[in-house]
Amino acid sequence: MRSDYLSLISKIIFFYSIFYVVMKIIAAVGGNAPYANLVLAVPYLAFATVGWVMVKKKSYHWAYVIAGAIVISLVRYFEQDWMIAIESYFGG
């Protein structure tokens, strides 16, 4: 039963990461803070890549779930501040 939860939560993080990367790329191509959107997509791209490997191998780990929950929460909480800081750094 625990492995069912682990599998489910891992797949949720994996698919959310893919969705977030796609949305950030669409926003960057659309001209909405391109540097910030691309930089903020990087952690999700890493989680999508690791998640893809895990789904292919059908081998899941709680570290992925815990790290995913923490990183997703932090990025979503600080997203607006980081977008402003990144855009001002790159001169946008």
Contacts in CASP RR format, 6 or more apart in sequence:
PFRMAT RR
TARGET T0000
AUTHOR 0000-0000-0000
METHOD contacts of the structure
MODEL  1
MRSDYLSLISKIIFFYSIFYVVMKIIAAVGGNAPYANLVLAVPYLAFATV
GWVMVKKKSYHWAYVIAGAIVISLVRYFEQDWMIAIESYFGG
3 60 0 8 1.000
6 60 0 8 1.000
6 61 0 8 1.000
6 62 0 8 1.000
6 65 0 8 1.000
7 58 0 8 1.000
7 60 0 8 1.000
9 65 0 8 1.000
10 51 0 8 1.000
10 54 0 8 1.000
10 55 0 8 1.000
10 60 0 8 1.000
10 61 0 8 1.000
10 64 0 8 1.000
10 65 0 8 1.000
11 55 0 8 1.000
13 47 0 8 1.000
13 51 0 8 1.000
13 64 0 8 1.000
13 65 0 8 1.000
13 68 0 8 1.000
13 69 0 8 1.000
13 72 0 8 1.000
14 47 0 8 1.000
14 48 0 8 1.000
14 51 0 8 1.000
14 52 0 8 1.000
14 54 0 8 1.000
14 55 0 8 1.000
16 44 0 8 1.000
16 72 0 8 1.000
17 44 0 8 1.000
17 45 0 8 1.000
17 47 0 8 1.000
17 48 0 8 1.000
17 51 0 8 1.000
18 48 0 8 1.000
20 41 0 8 1.000
20 44 0 8 1.000
21 41 0 8 1.000
21 44 0 8 1.000
21 45 0 8 1.000
21 48 0 8 1.000
24 37 0 8 1.000
24 38 0 8 1.000
24 40 0 8 1.000
24 41 0 8 1.000
24 44 0 8 1.000
25 37 0 8 1.000
25 38 0 8 1.000
25 41 0 8 1.000
27 33 0 8 1.000
27 37 0 8 1.000
28 34 0 8 1.000
28 35 0 8 1.000
28 37 0 8 1.000
28 38 0 8 1.000
28 41 0 8 1.000
33 83 0 8 1.000
33 86 0 8 1.000
33 87 0 8 1.000
33 92 0 8 1.000
35 86 0 8 1.000
35 87 0 8 1.000
35 90 0 8 1.000
35 92 0 8 1.000
36 82 0 8 1.000
36 83 0 8 1.000
36 84 0 8 1.000
36 86 0 8 1.000
36 87 0 8 1.000
36 90 0 8 1.000
37 83 0 8 1.000
39 86 0 8 1.000
40 75 0 8 1.000
40 79 0 8 1.000
40 82 0 8 1.000
40 83 0 8 1.000
40 86 0 8 1.000
43 71 0 8 1.000
43 75 0 8 1.000
44 72 0 8 1.000
44 75 0 8 1.000
47 64 0 8 1.000
47 67 0 8 1.000
47 68 0 8 1.000
47 71 0 8 1.000
47 72 0 8 1.000
50 64 0 8 1.000
51 64 0 8 1.000
54 60 0 8 1.000
54 61 0 8 1.000
54 64 0 8 1.000
75 82 0 8 1.000
END
